[in-house]
Amino acid sequence: MKVGWRGALGILLSALFMYFAFRGIALREVVEQVRRANIGLLLLSAVTATCIFPLRALRWRPILDPIAPDLPFSRLWSATAIGMMINNVVPARAGEFARAFALSRSTPQVPFPAAFASLAVDRLFDAFVVLLLMFGAMRDPAFPRGATFMDRPVASYATFFLLATLVAVGLLYVMVLFPARVLGLYELVARRLAPRFEARGRDALVSISNGLGVLTSPRRFVAVFAWTVVHWLVNALAFWIAFKAVGVPAPLSAALFLQGLIAIGVAIPQAPGFFGVFETFGKYGLGIYGVPADAAVTWAIGFHFLSYVPITVIGAWYFVRAGLSMRDLGGAERVATSEAAASAVRAP
């Protein structure tokens, strides 16, 4: 797969964030704190953090139920592991393409466009729930009043991204609740501007609409929401266990807040594995709670590395077992780009 300008920009930004993460840090103190860390708790934190990926696979099932009911967990889990591994080693979030492609290849009844569209629902639930939990953490008396991040009120970041998420959810509901109107508008515009894309774009829109079918079922909606809440509570628990491992005196609510702040940070382009951005936002986020920079960076490095390795190894094993190659994923990316281009002509 090609790195492209976005991948190169992400690597550059990650290097810049890594500089900010380590600026003013006494490396000797970090090394000493790592030596004093409770290895058992760090490993428990890594195991807990890895558990979120099977939970993500379980959540994917009700999202895909309108397309292919009761998909085997093994297929959802292997595709999820492959996607997370690719996100950790390839720039530009190529893991999203990989995850959809791996599932569509093992499960022919799930077309690639529908699998890819289902990930939009997946990510929007993530954004909505993690920001809600972040707001909840900010209501805890332990949260410092008037806290700022990079000279701006913390609440302004959370509010902006929560509103953006709600707008995105609204747009998806328009596509799901009024498919005939969306298709009609697309066909009208495509017929005038790019007739050769009309049939292909229509098929892509139908597949995408099917991929968003979970939004029309209250039962499935509640199931996906519940799995998402469990996912992020487990992730916060992993953060908190790692706090204890390195002696960071922060409450569980700080983990809920910090994961929201880091989720905002990783939305920007960056290198594979979120290195640099994770450490910087971890440093400044814990700094809001009065945690010294050395201790915060020690936590970020230890947790990030130990949570990075297991899913990367597991995903690589499934990748090889499935007989996939980076060339296959490059083809998946071209398909997705082509479908997006075909669909884009519906806009006047």
C-alpha positions as CSV (number, residue, x, y, z in Angstrom):
1,M,0.0,0.0,0.0
2,K,1.2,3.5,-0.8
3,V,2.0,5.9,2.0
4,G,0.7,8.9,0.1
5,W,0.8,12.5,1.2
6,R,-1.6,12.0,4.1
7,G,0.6,9.2,5.5
8,A,3.7,11.3,5.1
9,L,2.0,14.2,6.9
10,G,0.9,11.8,9.7
11,I,4.4,10.6,10.2
12,L,5.7,14.2,10.3
13,L,3.0,15.2,12.8
14,S,3.7,12.2,15.0
15,A,7.4,13.1,15.1
16,L,6.4,16.6,16.1
17,F,4.1,15.3,18.9
18,M,6.8,13.0,20.1
19,Y,9.1,16.0,20.5
20,F,6.4,17.8,22.5
21,A,5.9,14.6,24.6
22,F,9.5,14.4,25.6
23,R,10.3,18.1,25.8
24,G,11.4,19.0,29.3
25,I,11.3,15.3,30.4
26,A,14.1,13.9,32.5
27,L,14.8,10.6,30.8
28,R,16.7,9.2,33.7
29,E,13.6,9.7,35.9
30,V,11.4,8.0,33.3
31,V,13.8,5.0,33.2
32,E,13.8,4.9,37.0
33,Q,10.1,5.0,37.2
34,V,9.8,2.2,34.6
35,R,12.2,0.1,36.8
36,R,10.0,0.7,39.9
37,A,6.8,-0.1,38.1
38,N,4.6,-3.1,39.1
39,I,5.2,-5.4,36.2
40,G,2.3,-7.7,37.2
41,L,-0.2,-4.7,37.1
42,L,1.3,-3.5,33.8
43,L,0.7,-7.0,32.2
44,L,-2.8,-7.1,33.7
45,S,-3.4,-3.7,32.1
46,A,-2.2,-5.0,28.7
47,V,-4.5,-8.0,29.0
48,T,-7.4,-5.8,29.9
49,A,-6.6,-3.4,27.0
50,T,-6.5,-6.3,24.6
51,C,-9.9,-7.5,25.7
52,I,-11.5,-4.5,24.0
53,F,-10.9,-5.9,20.6
54,P,-13.0,-9.1,21.0
55,L,-15.7,-6.7,22.4
56,R,-15.4,-4.6,19.3
57,A,-15.9,-7.8,17.2
58,L,-19.0,-8.7,19.2
59,R,-20.4,-5.2,18.7
60,W,-19.9,-5.5,15.0
61,R,-22.3,-8.4,14.8
62,P,-25.6,-6.4,15.4
63,I,-24.3,-3.6,13.1
64,L,-24.0,-6.2,10.3
65,D,-27.2,-8.2,11.2
66,P,-29.4,-6.3,8.6
67,I,-27.0,-7.6,5.9
68,A,-26.0,-11.0,7.2
69,P,-27.6,-12.1,10.5
70,D,-25.8,-14.1,13.2
71,L,-22.3,-13.9,11.6
72,P,-19.8,-16.3,13.3
73,F,-17.7,-14.5,16.0
74,S,-14.5,-16.1,14.6
75,R,-14.9,-14.2,11.3
76,L,-15.7,-10.9,13.0
77,W,-12.8,-11.4,15.4
78,S,-10.2,-12.3,12.8
79,A,-11.2,-9.3,10.6
80,T,-11.1,-7.0,13.6
81,A,-7.7,-8.2,14.7
82,I,-6.3,-7.8,11.1
83,G,-7.7,-4.3,10.9
84,M,-6.2,-3.2,14.2
85,M,-2.8,-4.7,13.3
86,I,-2.8,-2.8,10.0
87,N,-3.6,0.4,11.8
88,N,-0.6,-0.2,14.0
89,V,1.9,-0.8,11.1
90,V,0.5,1.1,8.1
91,P,-0.2,4.9,7.9
92,A,-3.4,6.7,7.0
93,R,-5.7,4.3,9.0
94,A,-5.5,1.6,6.3
95,G,-6.8,-0.8,8.9
96,E,-10.3,0.3,8.2
97,F,-10.0,-0.9,4.6
98,A,-8.2,-4.1,5.8
99,R,-11.0,-4.9,8.3
100,A,-13.8,-4.5,5.8
101,F,-11.8,-6.4,3.1
102,A,-10.9,-9.3,5.4
103,L,-14.6,-9.8,6.4
104,S,-15.9,-9.5,2.8
105,R,-13.3,-12.0,1.6
106,S,-14.2,-14.6,4.3
107,T,-17.9,-13.8,4.2
108,P,-19.2,-13.3,0.6
109,Q,-22.7,-12.4,1.8
110,V,-21.2,-9.1,3.2
111,P,-20.2,-7.0,0.2
112,F,-17.1,-4.8,0.7
113,P,-19.0,-1.4,0.4
114,A,-21.5,-2.6,3.1
115,A,-18.8,-3.8,5.4
116,F,-16.9,-0.6,4.9
117,A,-20.1,1.5,5.6
118,S,-20.7,-0.5,8.8
119,L,-17.4,0.8,10.1
120,A,-18.8,4.4,9.9
121,V,-21.5,3.3,12.4
122,D,-18.8,1.6,14.5
123,R,-16.6,4.7,14.7
124,L,-19.6,7.1,15.3
125,F,-20.7,5.0,18.3
126,D,-17.2,5.1,19.6
127,A,-17.0,8.9,19.3
128,F,-20.4,9.5,20.9
129,V,-19.9,7.1,23.8
130,V,-16.3,8.1,24.6
131,L,-17.2,11.8,24.6
132,L,-20.2,11.1,26.8
133,L,-18.0,9.3,29.3
134,M,-15.5,12.2,29.1
135,F,-18.3,14.7,30.0
136,G,-19.3,12.4,32.9
137,A,-15.7,12.4,34.2
138,M,-15.7,16.2,34.0
139,R,-18.7,16.2,36.4
140,D,-16.7,14.2,39.0
141,P,-15.6,16.5,42.0
142,A,-12.0,15.1,41.4
143,F,-11.9,16.9,38.0
144,P,-10.0,20.3,38.4
145,R,-12.4,23.2,37.8
146,G,-11.5,25.5,35.0
147,A,-9.1,23.1,33.5
148,T,-7.4,24.1,30.2
149,F,-5.6,22.1,27.5
150,M,-3.1,24.0,25.3
151,D,-4.5,27.3,26.6
152,R,-8.1,26.5,25.8
153,P,-10.9,25.2,28.1
154,V,-11.1,21.4,28.0
155,A,-14.9,21.6,27.7
156,S,-14.6,23.4,24.4
157,Y,-12.8,20.5,22.8
158,A,-15.2,17.9,24.1
159,T,-18.2,20.0,23.1
160,F,-17.0,20.6,19.5
161,F,-16.3,17.0,18.8
162,L,-19.5,15.8,20.4
163,L,-21.5,18.3,18.2
164,A,-19.6,17.1,15.1
165,T,-20.4,13.5,16.0
166,L,-24.1,14.4,16.3
167,V,-24.1,16.1,12.9
168,A,-22.5,13.0,11.4
169,V,-25.1,10.8,13.0
170,G,-27.8,13.0,11.6
171,L,-26.4,12.7,8.0
172,L,-26.3,8.9,8.3
173,Y,-29.9,8.9,9.5
174,V,-30.9,10.9,6.4
175,M,-29.4,8.3,4.2
176,V,-31.0,5.4,6.1
177,L,-34.5,7.0,6.6
178,F,-34.8,8.5,3.2
179,P,-32.9,6.2,0.9
180,A,-35.3,6.7,-2.1
181,R,-34.8,10.5,-2.0
182,V,-31.1,10.1,-1.6
183,L,-30.9,7.7,-4.6
184,G,-33.3,9.9,-6.6
185,L,-31.1,13.0,-6.0
186,Y,-28.0,11.0,-6.8
187,E,-29.4,9.6,-10.1
188,L,-30.6,13.1,-11.1
189,V,-27.2,14.7,-10.6
190,A,-25.2,11.7,-11.9
191,R,-27.2,11.6,-15.1
192,R,-26.3,15.2,-15.8
193,L,-22.7,15.3,-14.6
194,A,-21.3,11.7,-15.0
195,P,-23.7,9.2,-16.6
196,R,-21.1,6.5,-16.7
197,F,-20.9,6.5,-12.9
198,E,-24.7,6.3,-12.4
199,A,-25.2,2.5,-12.2
200,R,-22.1,1.9,-10.2
201,G,-22.7,4.7,-7.8
202,R,-26.3,3.6,-7.2
203,D,-25.1,0.1,-6.3
204,A,-22.6,1.6,-3.9
205,L,-25.2,3.7,-2.2
206,V,-27.6,0.8,-1.8
207,S,-24.8,-1.3,-0.2
208,I,-23.8,1.6,2.1
209,S,-27.5,2.1,3.1
210,N,-27.7,-1.6,3.9
211,G,-24.5,-1.2,6.0
212,L,-26.2,1.5,8.0
213,G,-29.4,-0.6,8.6
214,V,-28.6,-1.0,12.3
215,L,-29.7,2.6,12.8
216,T,-33.3,1.7,12.0
217,S,-33.7,-1.0,14.6
218,P,-34.1,0.2,18.3
219,R,-33.1,-3.3,19.5
220,R,-29.9,-3.4,17.5
221,F,-29.2,0.3,18.3
222,V,-29.4,-0.5,22.0
223,A,-27.2,-3.6,21.6
224,V,-24.5,-1.6,19.8
225,F,-24.7,1.2,22.3
226,A,-24.4,-1.2,25.2
227,W,-21.4,-3.0,23.7
228,T,-19.8,0.4,23.1
229,V,-20.2,1.5,26.7
230,V,-18.7,-1.8,27.9
231,H,-15.8,-1.5,25.4
232,W,-14.9,2.0,26.7
233,L,-15.4,1.2,30.4
234,V,-13.0,-1.8,29.9
235,N,-10.5,0.5,28.1
236,A,-10.7,3.0,31.0
237,L,-10.1,0.2,33.5
238,A,-7.0,-0.8,31.6
239,F,-5.8,2.9,31.8
240,W,-6.5,2.9,35.6
241,I,-4.7,-0.3,36.2
242,A,-1.7,1.1,34.4
243,F,-2.0,4.2,36.6
244,K,-1.6,2.0,39.7
245,A,1.3,0.1,38.1
246,V,3.5,3.2,37.7
247,G,2.2,5.1,40.8
248,V,0.1,7.7,39.1
249,P,-2.3,9.1,41.7
250,A,-5.3,9.6,39.5
251,P,-8.9,8.3,40.0
252,L,-10.8,6.1,37.6
253,S,-12.7,9.1,36.3
254,A,-9.3,10.5,35.1
255,A,-9.0,7.4,32.9
256,L,-12.5,8.1,31.4
257,F,-11.5,11.7,30.8
258,L,-8.0,10.8,29.4
259,Q,-9.3,8.3,26.9
260,G,-11.7,10.9,25.6
261,L,-8.9,13.4,25.2
262,I,-6.7,10.9,23.5
263,A,-9.6,9.9,21.2
264,I,-9.8,13.6,20.1
265,G,-6.0,13.6,19.6
266,V,-5.9,10.5,17.4
267,A,-8.4,12.0,15.0
268,I,-5.6,14.0,13.4
269,P,-3.3,12.4,10.8
270,Q,-0.4,10.6,12.4
271,A,2.0,7.7,12.1
272,P,0.9,4.1,12.6
273,G,0.1,3.1,16.1
274,F,-0.6,6.7,17.2
275,F,2.9,7.1,18.6
276,G,3.7,10.6,19.6
277,V,0.1,11.8,19.8
278,F,-0.8,9.2,22.5
279,E,2.2,10.2,24.6
280,T,1.6,14.0,24.2
281,F,-2.1,13.9,25.0
282,G,-1.4,11.5,27.9
283,K,1.2,13.9,29.3
284,Y,-0.9,17.0,29.1
285,G,-4.2,15.2,30.1
286,L,-2.7,13.7,33.3
287,G,-1.1,17.1,33.9
288,I,-4.6,18.5,34.3
289,Y,-4.9,16.3,37.4
290,G,-1.5,17.5,38.7
291,V,0.4,14.4,37.7
292,P,4.1,15.3,37.0
293,A,5.2,15.2,33.4
294,D,7.8,12.4,34.0
295,A,5.2,10.1,35.7
296,A,2.6,10.9,32.9
297,V,5.1,10.0,30.1
298,T,6.2,6.9,32.0
299,W,2.5,5.8,32.1
300,A,2.0,6.7,28.4
301,I,5.1,4.8,27.2
302,G,4.5,1.7,29.3
303,F,0.8,1.4,28.6
304,H,1.0,2.3,24.9
305,F,3.8,-0.2,24.2
306,L,2.3,-3.1,26.2
307,S,-1.2,-2.6,24.6
308,Y,0.3,-2.2,21.1
309,V,2.2,-5.5,21.0
310,P,-0.5,-8.2,21.7
311,I,-3.1,-7.1,19.1
312,T,-0.4,-6.5,16.5
313,V,1.0,-10.0,17.0
314,I,-2.5,-11.5,17.0
315,G,-3.6,-9.6,13.9
316,A,-0.4,-10.5,12.0
317,W,-1.1,-14.2,12.8
318,Y,-4.6,-14.0,11.4
319,F,-3.3,-12.0,8.4
320,V,-0.9,-14.7,7.4
321,R,-3.4,-17.4,8.2
322,A,-5.9,-15.8,5.8
323,G,-3.4,-15.7,3.0
324,L,-3.6,-11.9,2.7
325,S,-1.0,-9.6,1.3
326,M,-0.4,-5.9,1.3
327,R,-1.2,-6.0,-2.4
328,D,-4.6,-7.3,-1.6
329,L,-5.2,-4.4,0.8
330,G,-4.0,-1.9,-1.8
331,G,-6.7,-3.3,-4.1
332,A,-9.3,-2.9,-1.4
333,E,-8.3,0.7,-0.9
334,R,-8.6,1.4,-4.6
335,V,-12.1,-0.2,-4.5
336,A,-13.2,2.0,-1.6
337,T,-11.8,5.1,-3.2
338,S,-13.5,4.3,-6.5
339,E,-16.8,3.7,-4.7
340,A,-16.4,7.0,-2.8
341,A,-15.7,8.8,-6.1
342,A,-18.7,7.3,-7.8
343,S,-20.9,8.3,-4.8
344,A,-19.5,11.8,-4.6
345,V,-21.0,12.9,-7.9
346,R,-24.5,12.9,-6.3
347,A,-23.5,16.3,-4.7
348,P,-24.6,19.3,-6.9
